[in-house]
Structure formats: structure tokens, C-alpha cells
Amino acid sequence: MMKVPPSELRERALALIRAEYDSVASFAKLPLETVNRGAPADLPYRSTDEVVDEWTSRATAMATFAVNLGVITREDAQELIVSFFERHPELLGHPPPRLDQDSHPR
């Protein structure tokens, strides 16, 4: 099995998490009926805000997981969040996600 250098693993993780955050902006631009085609019939999204909140939470969970594994730092994760909102200021009406402080090693 080929070992991946830590720096390469970090860069891959950052790229994947960044892409996940960027998908939030893509979903926010879609009509709600289009987004709901992929949602369970009994759990449709009721608003674009709900879509943005859920997908932002998913991206933040990925970042938190990477921090907990030690692949990226807490500062890396926070920078991803800040840069996301800088690139997509139209989503600033949503509360910025917070990393769960209790789940991180100290």
C-alpha cells in the first residue's frame, strides 16, 4: 500500500472540503423543486435557507472530522469557512457554521 505524505493528504482534504462548501453555493442557486427531486419524498426542503443550512452543516462536519483526525488544523478549517463566505457573500444571511469545540482534542 502506498503511503500518502501528510502534506499531500492535507491538501487533498482541504480541496475536498472547499469543494463541499462551494457546492452549498451551487445548491442555493437551484430552484427548490430541482433540489427536492433528490430529497426523500417525505422530507422535502421547505426553503432555500433550509438547503443552505443543511449543506453548510455537512461541509462543516467534514471539516470537523478532518480536524479530529489531525489531517488539517482547526485554523485551516476556520479559514475554509471564512474564505467560503468571502467568495459567496450572498449567503452571509445564514449564520456562519461553528466547529464543535468539544469534539476536538486539546
C-alpha positions in Angstrom: 0.0 0.0 0.0 1.3 3.4 -1.0 1.7 5.9 1.9 0.4 9.4 1.2 2.7 12.1 2.6 0.9 14.2 5.3 1.3 17.4 3.3 -0.4 15.8 0.3 -3.2 14.3 2.5 -3.7 17.8 4.0 -4.0 19.4 0.5 -6.5 16.7 -0.6 -8.6 17.2 2.5 -8.6 21.0 2.0 -9.6 20.6 -1.6 -12.5 18.2 -0.8 -13.8 20.3 2.0 -13.5 23.5 -0.1 -15.5 21.8 -2.9 -18.2 20.7 -0.4 -18.6 24.3 0.8 -18.7 25.5 -2.8 -21.5 23.0 -3.5 -23.6 24.9 -1.0 -23.5 28.0 -3.2 -24.5 25.8 -6.2 -27.4 24.3 -4.4 -28.5 27.8 -3.2 -28.9 28.9 -6.9 -31.1 26.0 -7.9 -34.9 26.2 -7.8 -36.3 24.4 -4.7 -38.2 21.9 -6.9 -35.0 20.8 -8.5 -33.3 20.3 -5.2 -36.3 18.4 -3.9 -36.0 15.9 -6.7 -33.1 14.3 -4.8 -34.7 14.6 -1.4 -36.8 11.9 0.2 -40.5 12.4 -0.7 -41.5 12.7 2.9 -38.7 15.1 3.8 -38.7 17.9 1.1 -36.8 21.1 1.7 -39.2 23.9 2.5 -36.9 26.8 1.7 -33.5 27.7 0.2 -32.4 28.7 3.7 -33.0 25.1 4.8 -30.9 23.8 1.9 -28.1 26.1 2.7 -28.1 25.4 6.4 -28.1 21.6 5.9 -25.4 21.6 3.2 -23.2 24.0 5.2 -23.6 21.7 8.2 -22.4 18.8 6.1 -19.4 20.7 4.9 -18.6 21.8 8.5 -18.9 18.1 9.6 -16.3 17.1 7.0 -14.0 19.9 8.3 -14.5 18.8 11.9 -13.8 15.2 11.0 -10.6 16.2 9.3 -9.5 18.3 12.3 -10.4 15.4 14.7 -8.2 13.0 12.5 -5.4 15.6 12.6 -5.3 15.9 8.8 -6.0 19.6 8.9 -5.8 22.1 11.7 -8.6 24.0 13.4 -7.2 27.2 11.8 -7.3 25.5 8.4 -11.0 24.7 8.9 -11.8 28.2 10.1 -10.0 29.6 7.1 -12.1 27.5 4.8 -15.3 28.8 6.4 -14.1 32.4 6.2 -13.0 32.1 2.6 -16.3 30.5 1.6 -18.3 33.4 2.9 -15.8 35.8 1.3 -16.4 34.1 -2.1 -20.1 33.8 -1.6 -21.3 36.9 0.3 -24.8 36.4 -0.9 -25.0 33.6 1.7 -24.0 35.8 4.6 -27.5 36.0 5.9 -27.0 32.5 7.2 -25.2 32.1 10.5 -21.6 31.0 9.9 -21.0 27.4 11.0 -19.0 26.8 14.1 -16.7 23.9 14.7 -17.8 21.9 17.7 -15.1 22.7 20.2 -16.0 19.8 22.5 -15.1 17.2 19.8 -11.6 18.4 19.2 -8.5 17.1 21.0 -6.9 19.8 23.1 
